[in-house]
Amino acid sequence: MGNGLKRMYAIALVAIAALSAVVGIWIYFQNSFQPDSQIIVNQIITVNESSGDYLIVYFEPDELKLNQNETAIVEVVVKNTSLAEYAELNMVYDGSVVKIVKVSSEYRMNHSFGYVHNHRVMNYLSLRINFSNESRDSVATITLKALRNGKTELSFSLPSHAYDRNGNPVNLKLHSAVVTVGDIQNSKTEIQLDLVDLLLFIVFYATIPLMVVFLLVSAAVGILFLLIAKYNGKRFEDYLYQYFAASLMVSFIIYISAIALRSSLIAGW
């Protein structure tokens, strides 16, 4: 039974590695083939239906054209700051096209950088701003540096929030900015492949989650087949192939369903 289990686990690991590689590569490059017309420009977050007032956030300029290694400053502008005491603005961008080299503000502000797996690895910038006793519309300046030819947007693809002095949520209208580096109008679509980035994405986004799902599912299915074997007066190893086939199938269904659900939730943001 020991050798049989080892062989089955080896086969299962190969199957998991193969599926996670295929799914990971597909997700990683999915956005590479999205047309520019799908750039999200506006987003409205209504949390108080009775209020017609919105905290309006946009960038100046809202469209930039840069050459490689060129730098530019983008202002984050917020209208109706009197409505809010505090805001957290989370923007996503392609860090392989542009790099944010500096963030500054005359407001009380904290900022942080990170990564998010939004179909592929994307960079994000989070601004946490306190509007107390301030009235300027320009709440922050972002210094960008162009890295390579391509197009990206500073978009609010992650949820942003604002609250008044009583802790009540405030309605938001969010506008994105488009950044184009180099002349890509007539160029062919190029896939910028970072093997290390792709490998890390597959391992952490596909292989490890699928492995965890398989271990949990195989434990539950194993108990079920042990009971079946005991009820039929047979040995567990008599159901070894059925056990692993069922474990892999259920694991794949759960994993792919989770990806589909996550994609639908992201689209709903």
CYANA upper distance limits for C-alpha pairs under 8 A (distance plus 0.5 A):
  1 MET  CA      5 LEU  CA      6.59
  1 MET  CA    237 GLU  CA      6.67
  2 GLY  CA      6 LYS  CA      6.73
  3 ASN  CA      7 ARG  CA      6.61
  4 GLY  CA      8 MET  CA      6.65
  4 GLY  CA    237 GLU  CA      8.37
  4 GLY  CA    240 LEU  CA      8.40
  5 LEU  CA      9 TYR  CA      6.53
  5 LEU  CA    240 LEU  CA      8.18
  6 LYS  CA     10 ALA  CA      6.61
  7 ARG  CA     11 ILE  CA      6.78
  8 MET  CA     12 ALA  CA      6.57
  8 MET  CA    241 TYR  CA      8.25
  8 MET  CA    244 PHE  CA      7.46
  9 TYR  CA     13 LEU  CA      6.55
 10 ALA  CA     14 VAL  CA      6.82
 11 ILE  CA     15 ALA  CA      6.74
 12 ALA  CA     16 ILE  CA      6.59
 12 ALA  CA    244 PHE  CA      7.96
 12 ALA  CA    248 LEU  CA      7.59
 13 LEU  CA     17 ALA  CA      6.53
 14 VAL  CA     18 ALA  CA      6.61
 15 ALA  CA     19 LEU  CA      6.66
 16 ILE  CA     20 SER  CA      6.41
 16 ILE  CA    207 THR  CA      7.49
 16 ILE  CA    210 LEU  CA      7.45
 16 ILE  CA    211 MET  CA      7.52
 17 ALA  CA     21 ALA  CA      6.51
 17 ALA  CA    207 THR  CA      6.76
 18 ALA  CA     22 VAL  CA      6.83
 19 LEU  CA     23 VAL  CA      6.55
 20 SER  CA     24 GLY  CA      6.12
 20 SER  CA    202 ILE  CA      7.19
 20 SER  CA    206 ALA  CA      5.41
 20 SER  CA    207 THR  CA      5.64
 20 SER  CA    210 LEU  CA      7.68
 21 ALA  CA     25 ILE  CA      6.48
 21 ALA  CA    202 ILE  CA      6.57
 21 ALA  CA    206 ALA  CA      7.74
 21 ALA  CA    207 THR  CA      7.93
 22 VAL  CA     26 TRP  CA      6.65
 23 VAL  CA     27 ILE  CA      6.62
 23 VAL  CA    206 ALA  CA      7.57
 24 GLY  CA     28 TYR  CA      6.45
 24 GLY  CA    201 PHE  CA      7.43
 24 GLY  CA    202 ILE  CA      5.30
 24 GLY  CA    205 TYR  CA      7.48
 24 GLY  CA    206 ALA  CA      6.11
 25 ILE  CA     29 PHE  CA      6.72
 25 ILE  CA    198 LEU  CA      7.90
 25 ILE  CA    202 ILE  CA      7.49
 26 TRP  CA     30 GLN  CA      6.31
 27 ILE  CA     31 ASN  CA      8.33
 27 ILE  CA    119 HIS  CA      5.57
 27 ILE  CA    120 ARG  CA      6.71
 28 TYR  CA    119 HIS  CA      6.24
 28 TYR  CA    120 ARG  CA      4.74
 28 TYR  CA    121 VAL  CA      7.70
 28 TYR  CA    198 LEU  CA      7.71
 28 TYR  CA    201 PHE  CA      8.01
 29 PHE  CA     33 PHE  CA      7.88
 29 PHE  CA    119 HIS  CA      8.20
 29 PHE  CA    120 ARG  CA      7.24
 30 GLN  CA     34 GLN  CA      7.86
 30 GLN  CA    119 HIS  CA      7.05
 30 GLN  CA    120 ARG  CA      8.01
 31 ASN  CA    119 HIS  CA      7.20
 31 ASN  CA    120 ARG  CA      7.69
 32 SER  CA    191 ILE  CA      7.37
 34 GLN  CA     38 GLN  CA      7.42
 35 PRO  CA     39 ILE  CA      8.50
 39 ILE  CA    153 GLU  CA      7.83
 40 ILE  CA    155 SER  CA      7.29
 40 ILE  CA    176 SER  CA      7.39
 41 VAL  CA    155 SER  CA      7.82
 41 VAL  CA    175 HIS  CA      5.98
 41 VAL  CA    176 SER  CA      5.35
 41 VAL  CA    177 ALA  CA      7.71
 42 ASN  CA    173 LYS  CA      7.72
 42 ASN  CA    174 LEU  CA      6.14
 42 ASN  CA    175 HIS  CA      5.07
 42 ASN  CA    176 SER  CA      6.87
 43 GLN  CA    156 PHE  CA      8.12
 43 GLN  CA    173 LYS  CA      6.33
 43 GLN  CA    174 LEU  CA      5.48
 43 GLN  CA    175 HIS  CA      6.95
 44 ILE  CA    171 ASN  CA      8.26
 44 ILE  CA    172 LEU  CA      6.26
 44 ILE  CA    173 LYS  CA      5.04
 44 ILE  CA    174 LEU  CA      6.73
 45 ILE  CA    171 ASN  CA      6.20
 45 ILE  CA    172 LEU  CA      5.45
 45 ILE  CA    173 LYS  CA      6.85
 46 THR  CA    170 VAL  CA      8.25
 46 THR  CA    171 ASN  CA      5.28
 46 THR  CA    172 LEU  CA      6.99
 47 VAL  CA    169 PRO  CA      6.85
 47 VAL  CA    170 VAL  CA      6.98
 47 VAL  CA    171 ASN  CA      6.02
 48 ASN  CA    169 PRO  CA      7.69
 48 ASN  CA    170 VAL  CA      7.32
 48 ASN  CA    171 ASN  CA      6.83
 51 SER  CA    171 ASN  CA      8.38
 53 ASP  CA     83 LEU  CA      8.44
 53 ASP  CA    171 ASN  CA      7.28
 54 TYR  CA     80 ASN  CA      7.72
 54 TYR  CA     83 LEU  CA      8.36
 54 TYR  CA    170 VAL  CA      7.44
 54 TYR  CA    171 ASN  CA      5.28
 54 TYR  CA    172 LEU  CA      5.65
 54 TYR  CA    173 LYS  CA      6.78
 55 LEU  CA     78 VAL  CA      7.36
 55 LEU  CA     79 LYS  CA      6.47
 55 LEU  CA     80 ASN  CA      5.93
 55 LEU  CA     81 THR  CA      7.06
 55 LEU  CA     83 LEU  CA      7.34
 55 LEU  CA     84 ALA  CA      8.01
 55 LEU  CA    162 ALA  CA      8.50
 55 LEU  CA    170 VAL  CA      7.52
 55 LEU  CA    171 ASN  CA      6.60
 55 LEU  CA    172 LEU  CA      5.36
 55 LEU  CA    173 LYS  CA      6.70
 56 ILE  CA     78 VAL  CA      6.01
 56 ILE  CA     79 LYS  CA      5.51
 56 ILE  CA     80 ASN  CA      7.28
 56 ILE  CA    172 LEU  CA      6.46
 56 ILE  CA    173 LYS  CA      5.25
 56 ILE  CA    174 LEU  CA      6.64
 57 VAL  CA     76 VAL  CA      7.65
 57 VAL  CA     77 VAL  CA      6.21
 57 VAL  CA     78 VAL  CA      5.03
 57 VAL  CA     79 LYS  CA      7.03
 57 VAL  CA    172 LEU  CA      8.03
 57 VAL  CA    173 LYS  CA      6.66
 57 VAL  CA    174 LEU  CA      5.45
 57 VAL  CA    175 HIS  CA      6.67
 58 TYR  CA     62 ASP  CA      7.95
 58 TYR  CA     76 VAL  CA      6.58
 58 TYR  CA     77 VAL  CA      5.86
 58 TYR  CA     78 VAL  CA      7.11
 58 TYR  CA    174 LEU  CA      6.63
 58 TYR  CA    175 HIS  CA      5.24
 58 TYR  CA    176 SER  CA      6.94
 58 TYR  CA    177 ALA  CA      8.20
 59 PHE  CA     74 VAL  CA      6.98
 59 PHE  CA     75 GLU  CA      6.06
 59 PHE  CA     76 VAL  CA      5.35
 59 PHE  CA     77 VAL  CA      6.31
 59 PHE  CA    175 HIS  CA      7.66
 59 PHE  CA    176 SER  CA      7.34
 59 PHE  CA    177 ALA  CA      6.57
 60 GLU  CA     74 VAL  CA      6.22
 60 GLU  CA     75 GLU  CA      5.62
 60 GLU  CA     76 VAL  CA      7.19
 60 GLU  CA     77 VAL  CA      7.55
 61 PRO  CA     74 VAL  CA      6.76
 61 PRO  CA     75 GLU  CA      7.75
 61 PRO  CA    177 ALA  CA      7.91
 62 ASP  CA    176 SER  CA      7.36
 62 ASP  CA    177 ALA  CA      4.72
 62 ASP  CA    178 VAL  CA      6.70
 63 GLU  CA    177 ALA  CA      6.06
 63 GLU  CA    178 VAL  CA      5.30
 63 GLU  CA    179 VAL  CA      6.37
 63 GLU  CA    180 THR  CA      8.44
 64 LEU  CA    177 ALA  CA      8.37
 64 LEU  CA    178 VAL  CA      6.82
 64 LEU  CA    179 VAL  CA      5.24
 64 LEU  CA    180 THR  CA      6.59
 65 LYS  CA    179 VAL  CA      6.53
 65 LYS  CA    180 THR  CA      5.28
 65 LYS  CA    181 VAL  CA      6.30
 65 LYS  CA    182 GLY  CA      7.78
 66 LEU  CA     70 GLU  CA      6.58
 66 LEU  CA     71 THR  CA      8.10
 66 LEU  CA     72 ALA  CA      8.43
 66 LEU  CA    146 ALA  CA      7.04
 66 LEU  CA    179 VAL  CA      8.11
 66 LEU  CA    180 THR  CA      6.73
 66 LEU  CA    181 VAL  CA      5.24
 66 LEU  CA    182 GLY  CA      6.63
 67 ASN  CA    146 ALA  CA      7.10
 67 ASN  CA    149 ASN  CA      8.29
 67 ASN  CA    181 VAL  CA      5.92
 67 ASN  CA    182 GLY  CA      5.42
 68 GLN  CA    145 LYS  CA      8.47
 68 GLN  CA    146 ALA  CA      5.49
 68 GLN  CA    147 LEU  CA      5.98
 68 GLN  CA    148 ARG  CA      6.14
 68 GLN  CA    149 ASN  CA      7.32
 68 GLN  CA    181 VAL  CA      6.90
 68 GLN  CA    182 GLY  CA      6.99
 69 ASN  CA    145 LYS  CA      6.47
 69 ASN  CA    146 ALA  CA      5.41
 69 ASN  CA    147 LEU  CA      6.20
 69 ASN  CA    148 ARG  CA      8.40
 70 GLU  CA    145 LYS  CA      6.20
 70 GLU  CA    146 ALA  CA      5.97
 71 THR  CA    143 THR  CA      7.36
 71 THR  CA    144 LEU  CA      5.89
 71 THR  CA    145 LYS  CA      4.81
 71 THR  CA    146 ALA  CA      6.82
 72 ALA  CA    143 THR  CA      6.21
 72 ALA  CA    144 LEU  CA      5.80
 72 ALA  CA    145 LYS  CA      7.14
 73 ILE  CA    141 THR  CA      7.03
 73 ILE  CA    142 ILE  CA      6.07
 73 ILE  CA    143 THR  CA      4.96
 73 ILE  CA    144 LEU  CA      6.67
 74 VAL  CA    141 THR  CA      6.21
 74 VAL  CA    142 ILE  CA      5.62
 74 VAL  CA    143 THR  CA      6.86
 74 VAL  CA    144 LEU  CA      8.03
 75 GLU  CA    138 SER  CA      6.77
 75 GLU  CA    139 VAL  CA      8.08
 75 GLU  CA    140 ALA  CA      6.40
 75 GLU  CA    141 THR  CA      4.96
 75 GLU  CA    142 ILE  CA      6.71
 76 VAL  CA    138 SER  CA      6.25
 76 VAL  CA    139 VAL  CA      6.33
 76 VAL  CA    140 ALA  CA      5.65
 76 VAL  CA    141 THR  CA      6.53
 76 VAL  CA    142 ILE  CA      8.04
 77 VAL  CA    137 ASP  CA      5.84
 77 VAL  CA    138 SER  CA      4.89
 77 VAL  CA    139 VAL  CA      6.35
 77 VAL  CA    140 ALA  CA      7.86
 78 VAL  CA    137 ASP  CA      5.71
 78 VAL  CA    138 SER  CA      6.90
 78 VAL  CA    139 VAL  CA      7.09
 79 LYS  CA    137 ASP  CA      6.41
 80 ASN  CA     84 ALA  CA      8.42
 81 THR  CA     85 GLU  CA      8.27
 81 THR  CA    131 PHE  CA      7.09
 81 THR  CA    135 SER  CA      7.50
 81 THR  CA    137 ASP  CA      8.07
 82 SER  CA    131 PHE  CA      8.20
 82 SER  CA    135 SER  CA      8.21
 83 LEU  CA    164 ASP  CA      6.69
 83 LEU  CA    170 VAL  CA      7.79
 84 ALA  CA    131 PHE  CA      7.32
 84 ALA  CA    162 ALA  CA      6.83
 84 ALA  CA    163 TYR  CA      5.85
 84 ALA  CA    164 ASP  CA      4.68
 84 ALA  CA    165 ARG  CA      7.26
 84 ALA  CA    170 VAL  CA      7.25
 85 GLU  CA    130 ASN  CA      6.41
 85 GLU  CA    131 PHE  CA      5.69
 85 GLU  CA    132 SER  CA      6.47
 85 GLU  CA    162 ALA  CA      8.15
 85 GLU  CA    163 TYR  CA      6.44
 85 GLU  CA    164 ASP  CA      5.18
 85 GLU  CA    165 ARG  CA      5.59
 86 TYR  CA    128 ARG  CA      7.91
 86 TYR  CA    129 ILE  CA      6.23
 86 TYR  CA    130 ASN  CA      5.04
 86 TYR  CA    131 PHE  CA      6.41
 86 TYR  CA    132 SER  CA      8.48
 86 TYR  CA    162 ALA  CA      6.19
 86 TYR  CA    163 TYR  CA      5.95
 86 TYR  CA    164 ASP  CA      7.16
 86 TYR  CA    165 ARG  CA      8.32
 87 ALA  CA    127 LEU  CA      8.40
 87 ALA  CA    128 ARG  CA      6.32
 87 ALA  CA    129 ILE  CA      5.86
 87 ALA  CA    130 ASN  CA      7.16
 87 ALA  CA    160 SER  CA      8.18
 87 ALA  CA    161 HIS  CA      6.16
 87 ALA  CA    162 ALA  CA      4.54
 87 ALA  CA    163 TYR  CA      6.85
 88 GLU  CA    126 SER  CA      7.37
 88 GLU  CA    127 LEU  CA      6.11
 88 GLU  CA    128 ARG  CA      4.95
 88 GLU  CA    129 ILE  CA      6.92
 88 GLU  CA    160 SER  CA      6.13
 88 GLU  CA    161 HIS  CA      5.74
 88 GLU  CA    162 ALA  CA      6.73
 89 LEU  CA    126 SER  CA      6.20
 89 LEU  CA    127 LEU  CA      5.61
 89 LEU  CA    128 ARG  CA      7.01
 89 LEU  CA    156 PHE  CA      8.07
 89 LEU  CA    159 PRO  CA      8.35
 89 LEU  CA    160 SER  CA      5.35
 89 LEU  CA    161 HIS  CA      7.13
 90 ASN  CA    124 TYR  CA      7.36
 90 ASN  CA    125 LEU  CA      6.36
 90 ASN  CA    126 SER  CA      4.94
 90 ASN  CA    127 LEU  CA      6.93
 90 ASN  CA    156 PHE  CA      6.39
 90 ASN  CA    157 SER  CA      8.13
 90 ASN  CA    158 LEU  CA      6.20
 90 ASN  CA    159 PRO  CA      7.06
 90 ASN  CA    160 SER  CA      6.02
 91 MET  CA    124 TYR  CA      6.01
 91 MET  CA    125 LEU  CA      5.86
 91 MET  CA    126 SER  CA      6.91
 91 MET  CA    154 LEU  CA      6.43
 91 MET  CA    155 SER  CA      5.69
 91 MET  CA    156 PHE  CA      4.98
 91 MET  CA    157 SER  CA      6.94
 91 MET  CA    158 LEU  CA      6.98
 92 VAL  CA    122 MET  CA      7.18
 92 VAL  CA    123 ASN  CA      6.24
 92 VAL  CA    124 TYR  CA      4.77
 92 VAL  CA    125 LEU  CA      6.97
 92 VAL  CA    153 GLU  CA      8.08
 92 VAL  CA    154 LEU  CA      6.19
 92 VAL  CA    155 SER  CA      5.86
 92 VAL  CA    156 PHE  CA      6.66
 92 VAL  CA    157 SER  CA      6.59
 92 VAL  CA    158 LEU  CA      7.57
 93 TYR  CA     98 VAL  CA      8.44
 93 TYR  CA    122 MET  CA      6.63
 93 TYR  CA    123 ASN  CA      5.92
 93 TYR  CA    124 TYR  CA      6.61
 93 TYR  CA    152 THR  CA      6.75
 93 TYR  CA    153 GLU  CA      6.18
 93 TYR  CA    154 LEU  CA      5.66
 93 TYR  CA    155 SER  CA      7.25
 94 ASP  CA     98 VAL  CA      7.11
 94 ASP  CA    122 MET  CA      5.90
 94 ASP  CA    123 ASN  CA      6.41
 94 ASP  CA    152 THR  CA      6.32
 94 ASP  CA    153 GLU  CA      7.97
 95 GLY  CA     99 LYS  CA      6.06
 95 GLY  CA    122 MET  CA      7.08
 95 GLY  CA    123 ASN  CA      6.00
 96 SER  CA    147 LEU  CA      7.15
 96 SER  CA    148 ARG  CA      7.57
 97 VAL  CA    146 ALA  CA      6.76
 97 VAL  CA    147 LEU  CA      5.70
 97 VAL  CA    148 ARG  CA      5.67
 97 VAL  CA    149 ASN  CA      7.16
 97 VAL  CA    150 GLY  CA      6.49
 97 VAL  CA    151 LYS  CA      7.42
 97 VAL  CA    152 THR  CA      7.37
 97 VAL  CA    181 VAL  CA      7.75
 98 VAL  CA    144 LEU  CA      6.88
 98 VAL  CA    145 LYS  CA      6.02
 98 VAL  CA    146 ALA  CA      5.06
 98 VAL  CA    147 LEU  CA      5.73
 98 VAL  CA    148 ARG  CA      7.82
 98 VAL  CA    152 THR  CA      8.46
 99 LYS  CA    144 LEU  CA      6.12
 99 LYS  CA    145 LYS  CA      5.63
 99 LYS  CA    146 ALA  CA      7.01
 99 LYS  CA    147 LEU  CA      7.35
100 ILE  CA    142 ILE  CA      7.34
100 ILE  CA    143 THR  CA      6.31
100 ILE  CA    144 LEU  CA      5.17
100 ILE  CA    145 LYS  CA      6.88
101 VAL  CA    142 ILE  CA      8.31
101 VAL  CA    143 THR  CA      6.21
101 VAL  CA    144 LEU  CA      6.50
101 VAL  CA    145 LYS  CA      7.27
102 LYS  CA    142 ILE  CA      6.40
102 LYS  CA    143 THR  CA      5.56
102 LYS  CA    144 LEU  CA      7.97
103 VAL  CA    111 HIS  CA      8.23
103 VAL  CA    140 ALA  CA      7.52
103 VAL  CA    141 THR  CA      6.30
103 VAL  CA    142 ILE  CA      5.24
103 VAL  CA    143 THR  CA      6.95
104 SER  CA    140 ALA  CA      6.13
104 SER  CA    141 THR  CA      5.92
104 SER  CA    142 ILE  CA      7.30
105 SER  CA    109 MET  CA      7.20
105 SER  CA    139 VAL  CA      6.48
105 SER  CA    140 ALA  CA      4.86
105 SER  CA    141 THR  CA      6.83
106 GLU  CA    139 VAL  CA      7.48
106 GLU  CA    140 ALA  CA      7.73
107 TYR  CA    129 ILE  CA      7.33
107 TYR  CA    130 ASN  CA      7.23
107 TYR  CA    131 PHE  CA      7.36
107 TYR  CA    134 GLU  CA      7.60
107 TYR  CA    139 VAL  CA      6.85
107 TYR  CA    140 ALA  CA      8.19
108 ARG  CA    129 ILE  CA      6.45
108 ARG  CA    130 ASN  CA      5.89
108 ARG  CA    131 PHE  CA      7.89
109 MET  CA    127 LEU  CA      7.36
109 MET  CA    128 ARG  CA      6.02
109 MET  CA    129 ILE  CA      4.96
109 MET  CA    130 ASN  CA      6.83
110 ASN  CA    127 LEU  CA      6.52
110 ASN  CA    128 ARG  CA      5.69
110 ASN  CA    129 ILE  CA      7.17
111 HIS  CA    125 LEU  CA      7.55
111 HIS  CA    126 SER  CA      5.91
111 HIS  CA    127 LEU  CA      5.08
111 HIS  CA    128 ARG  CA      6.61
112 SER  CA    125 LEU  CA      6.39
112 SER  CA    126 SER  CA      5.81
112 SER  CA    127 LEU  CA      7.45
113 PHE  CA    123 ASN  CA      7.81
113 PHE  CA    124 TYR  CA      6.26
113 PHE  CA    125 LEU  CA      5.27
113 PHE  CA    126 SER  CA      6.93
114 GLY  CA    123 ASN  CA      6.33
114 GLY  CA    124 TYR  CA      5.84
114 GLY  CA    125 LEU  CA      7.20
115 TYR  CA    121 VAL  CA      7.05
115 TYR  CA    122 MET  CA      6.08
115 TYR  CA    123 ASN  CA      5.01
115 TYR  CA    124 TYR  CA      6.23
116 VAL  CA    120 ARG  CA      8.46
116 VAL  CA    121 VAL  CA      6.31
116 VAL  CA    122 MET  CA      5.81
116 VAL  CA    123 ASN  CA      6.73
116 VAL  CA    124 TYR  CA      7.32
117 HIS  CA    121 VAL  CA      5.14
117 HIS  CA    122 MET  CA      6.70
117 HIS  CA    205 TYR  CA      8.29
118 ASN  CA    122 MET  CA      7.01
118 ASN  CA    266 ILE  CA      8.24
119 HIS  CA    263 SER  CA      8.37
120 ARG  CA    201 PHE  CA      8.24
121 VAL  CA    197 ASP  CA      8.47
121 VAL  CA    201 PHE  CA      7.64
131 PHE  CA    135 SER  CA      8.22
146 ALA  CA    181 VAL  CA      6.79
147 LEU  CA    181 VAL  CA      8.34
148 ARG  CA    181 VAL  CA      7.00
148 ARG  CA    182 GLY  CA      8.01
149 ASN  CA    180 THR  CA      7.99
149 ASN  CA    181 VAL  CA      5.20
149 ASN  CA    182 GLY  CA      5.33
149 ASN  CA    183 ASP  CA      7.66
149 ASN  CA    184 ILE  CA      7.36
150 GLY  CA    180 THR  CA      6.46
150 GLY  CA    181 VAL  CA      5.76
150 GLY  CA    182 GLY  CA      7.31
150 GLY  CA    184 ILE  CA      6.94
151 LYS  CA    178 VAL  CA      7.83
151 LYS  CA    179 VAL  CA      6.24
151 LYS  CA    180 THR  CA      4.93
151 LYS  CA    181 VAL  CA      6.69
152 THR  CA    178 VAL  CA      6.53
152 THR  CA    179 VAL  CA      5.89
152 THR  CA    180 THR  CA      7.08
153 GLU  CA    176 SER  CA      7.16
153 GLU  CA    177 ALA  CA      5.93
153 GLU  CA    178 VAL  CA      4.79
153 GLU  CA    179 VAL  CA      6.15
154 LEU  CA    176 SER  CA      6.01
154 LEU  CA    177 ALA  CA      5.65
154 LEU  CA    178 VAL  CA      6.94
154 LEU  CA    179 VAL  CA      8.20
155 SER  CA    175 HIS  CA      7.88
155 SER  CA    176 SER  CA      5.15
155 SER  CA    177 ALA  CA      7.21
156 PHE  CA    160 SER  CA      7.67
156 PHE  CA    174 LEU  CA      7.49
156 PHE  CA    175 HIS  CA      8.30
156 PHE  CA    176 SER  CA      7.33
157 SER  CA    266 ILE  CA      8.33
157 SER  CA    269 TRP  CA      7.27
158 LEU  CA    269 TRP  CA      7.60
159 PRO  CA    269 TRP  CA      7.22
161 HIS  CA    169 PRO  CA      7.74
161 HIS  CA    170 VAL  CA      7.99
161 HIS  CA    172 LEU  CA      8.19
162 ALA  CA    169 PRO  CA      6.25
162 ALA  CA    170 VAL  CA      5.74
162 ALA  CA    171 ASN  CA      7.92
162 ALA  CA    172 LEU  CA      7.97
163 TYR  CA    167 GLY  CA      5.87
163 TYR  CA    168 ASN  CA      5.75
163 TYR  CA    169 PRO  CA      4.88
163 TYR  CA    170 VAL  CA      5.75
164 ASP  CA    168 ASN  CA      5.96
164 ASP  CA    169 PRO  CA      7.03
164 ASP  CA    170 VAL  CA      7.07
180 THR  CA    184 ILE  CA      8.48
183 ASP  CA    187 SER  CA      7.98
184 ILE  CA    188 LYS  CA      8.29
193 LEU  CA    198 LEU  CA      7.97
194 ASP  CA    198 LEU  CA      6.53
195 LEU  CA    199 LEU  CA      6.46
196 VAL  CA    200 LEU  CA      6.63
197 ASP  CA    201 PHE  CA      6.58
198 LEU  CA    202 ILE  CA      6.71
199 LEU  CA    203 VAL  CA      6.67
200 LEU  CA    204 PHE  CA      6.50
200 LEU  CA    205 TYR  CA      8.46
201 PHE  CA    205 TYR  CA      5.89
201 PHE  CA    206 ALA  CA      7.84
202 ILE  CA    206 ALA  CA      5.53
202 ILE  CA    207 THR  CA      6.63
203 VAL  CA    207 THR  CA      5.25
203 VAL  CA    208 ILE  CA      6.40
204 PHE  CA    208 ILE  CA      6.06
204 PHE  CA    209 PRO  CA      7.63
205 TYR  CA    209 PRO  CA      7.06
206 ALA  CA    210 LEU  CA      6.49
207 THR  CA    211 MET  CA      6.49
208 ILE  CA    212 VAL  CA      6.69
209 PRO  CA    213 VAL  CA      6.72
209 PRO  CA    255 TYR  CA      8.41
210 LEU  CA    214 PHE  CA      6.59
210 LEU  CA    251 SER  CA      7.72
210 LEU  CA    252 PHE  CA      8.14
210 LEU  CA    255 TYR  CA      6.80
211 MET  CA    215 LEU  CA      6.71
212 VAL  CA    216 LEU  CA      6.80
213 VAL  CA    217 VAL  CA      6.51
213 VAL  CA    251 SER  CA      6.38
213 VAL  CA    254 ILE  CA      8.25
213 VAL  CA    255 TYR  CA      7.74
214 PHE  CA    218 SER  CA      6.26
214 PHE  CA    247 SER  CA      7.23
214 PHE  CA    248 LEU  CA      7.19
214 PHE  CA    251 SER  CA      5.70
215 LEU  CA    219 ALA  CA      6.68
216 LEU  CA    220 ALA  CA      6.97
217 VAL  CA    221 VAL  CA      6.50
217 VAL  CA    247 SER  CA      6.46
217 VAL  CA    250 VAL  CA      7.68
217 VAL  CA    251 SER  CA      6.80
218 SER  CA    222 GLY  CA      6.16
218 SER  CA    243 TYR  CA      8.34
218 SER  CA    244 PHE  CA      7.88
218 SER  CA    247 SER  CA      5.52
218 SER  CA    248 LEU  CA      8.36
219 ALA  CA    223 ILE  CA      6.91
220 ALA  CA    224 LEU  CA      7.04
221 VAL  CA    225 PHE  CA      6.73
221 VAL  CA    243 TYR  CA      7.33
221 VAL  CA    246 ALA  CA      7.97
221 VAL  CA    247 SER  CA      6.80
222 GLY  CA    226 LEU  CA      6.56
222 GLY  CA    243 TYR  CA      7.16
223 ILE  CA    227 LEU  CA      6.83
224 LEU  CA    228 ILE  CA      6.81
225 PHE  CA    229 ALA  CA      6.47
225 PHE  CA    236 PHE  CA      7.40
225 PHE  CA    239 TYR  CA      7.61
225 PHE  CA    243 TYR  CA      7.20
226 LEU  CA    230 LYS  CA      6.60
226 LEU  CA    236 PHE  CA      6.26
227 LEU  CA    231 TYR  CA      6.52
228 ILE  CA    232 ASN  CA      6.68
229 ALA  CA    233 GLY  CA      6.42
229 ALA  CA    234 LYS  CA      5.36
229 ALA  CA    235 ARG  CA      6.17
229 ALA  CA    236 PHE  CA      6.05
229 ALA  CA    238 ASP  CA      8.40
229 ALA  CA    239 TYR  CA      8.00
230 LYS  CA    234 LYS  CA      6.62
230 LYS  CA    235 ARG  CA      7.78
230 LYS  CA    236 PHE  CA      8.46
234 LYS  CA    238 ASP  CA      7.38
235 ARG  CA    239 TYR  CA      8.08
236 PHE  CA    240 LEU  CA      7.14
239 TYR  CA    243 TYR  CA      6.38
240 LEU  CA    244 PHE  CA      6.83
241 TYR  CA    245 ALA  CA      6.54
242 GLN  CA    246 ALA  CA      6.48
243 TYR  CA    247 SER  CA      6.61
244 PHE  CA    248 LEU  CA      6.53
245 ALA  CA    249 MET  CA      6.60
246 ALA  CA    250 VAL  CA      6.55
247 SER  CA    251 SER  CA      6.52
248 LEU  CA    252 PHE  CA      6.57
249 MET  CA    253 ILE  CA      6.73
250 VAL  CA    254 ILE  CA      6.67
251 SER  CA    255 TYR  CA      6.57
252 PHE  CA    256 ILE  CA      6.51
253 ILE  CA    257 SER  CA      6.44
254 ILE  CA    258 ALA  CA      6.59
255 TYR  CA    259 ILE  CA      6.89
256 ILE  CA    260 ALA  CA      6.74
257 SER  CA    261 LEU  CA      6.59
258 ALA  CA    262 ARG  CA      6.56
259 ILE  CA    263 SER  CA      6.63
260 ALA  CA    264 SER  CA      6.77
261 LEU  CA    265 LEU  CA      6.74
262 ARG  CA    266 ILE  CA      6.67
263 SER  CA    267 ALA  CA      6.65
264 SER  CA    268 GLY  CA      6.66
265 LEU  CA    269 TRP  CA      7.00
